[in-house]
Amino acid sequence: MISLAILRPFGFGGWLLGLIVLLMLVGLGLRIFGFSRRRRYFKEAARGRASSPEQILARRFAAGEIDEEDYRRRLAALRNSIGPP
């Protein structure tokens, strides 16, 4: 049987140790998740898969999210827009 002295760091009880371990695991999981998402994004950009605004608009039109009139209006706005100064 485990001694209760081991489960009571600094006299607070085993729940504090469990909470610290749980928070460390959650933090580690969030870091791993963030790094994997970032790596996937940069791999796609390096391969040329990063979608341009026109590609996104065409995909939305193909999926039926916007109608033809809206597609043409937005496409014209994209092509005629002036970039930042």
C-alpha positions in Angstrom: 0.0 0.0 0.0 1.2 3.5 -0.8 2.2 5.6 2.1 0.0 8.7 2.6 3.1 10.8 3.1 3.9 10.3 -0.6 0.4 11.5 -1.6 0.6 14.7 0.5 3.2 17.0 -1.0 3.7 20.0 1.2 0.7 18.9 3.4 -2.0 19.6 0.8 -3.1 16.1 0.0 -3.1 14.0 -3.2 -5.6 16.1 -5.1 -3.0 18.9 -5.6 -0.5 16.5 -7.1 -3.2 15.1 -9.4 -4.3 18.6 -10.4 -0.7 19.6 -11.3 -0.2 16.5 -13.4 -3.6 16.9 -15.1 -2.8 20.6 -16.0 0.6 19.6 -17.3 -0.9 16.9 -19.5 -3.5 19.3 -20.9 -0.8 21.9 -21.6 1.3 19.3 -23.4 -1.7 18.1 -25.4 -2.5 21.7 -26.5 1.1 22.3 -27.6 1.2 19.1 -29.6 -2.1 19.9 -31.3 -0.9 23.5 -32.1 2.4 22.3 -33.6 0.7 19.7 -35.7 -1.8 22.2 -37.1 0.9 24.7 -37.8 3.1 22.1 -39.5 0.2 20.9 -41.7 -0.5 24.5 -42.8 3.0 25.2 -43.8 3.4 21.9 -45.7 0.3 22.8 -47.7 1.6 26.3 -48.4 5.0 24.9 -49.5 3.3 22.5 -51.9 1.3 25.3 -53.5 -2.0 24.1 -51.9 -2.7 27.4 -50.2 -6.0 28.6 -51.6 -6.2 31.9 -53.2 -9.3 34.0 -52.7 -10.6 33.2 -56.2 -10.1 29.4 -55.5 -12.1 29.7 -52.3 -14.9 31.6 -54.1 -15.0 29.0 -56.9 -15.2 26.2 -54.3 -18.1 28.0 -52.5 -19.9 28.4 -55.9 -19.3 24.7 -56.8 -20.7 23.7 -53.4 -23.8 25.7 -53.9 -23.2 28.1 -51.0 -23.6 31.1 -53.3 -25.5 31.6 -56.6 -24.0 32.6 -60.0 -24.9 36.3 -59.7 -23.2 36.6 -56.3 -20.2 34.6 -57.6 -19.7 36.9 -60.6 -20.1 40.0 -58.4 -17.6 38.9 -55.8 -15.2 37.7 -58.5 -15.3 41.1 -60.2 -14.7 42.8 -56.9 -11.7 40.5 -56.2 -10.2 41.2 -59.6 -10.8 45.0 -59.5 -9.7 45.6 -55.9 -6.7 47.7 -55.4 -4.1 46.2 -53.0 -2.8 48.0 -49.9 -0.8 51.2 -50.5 
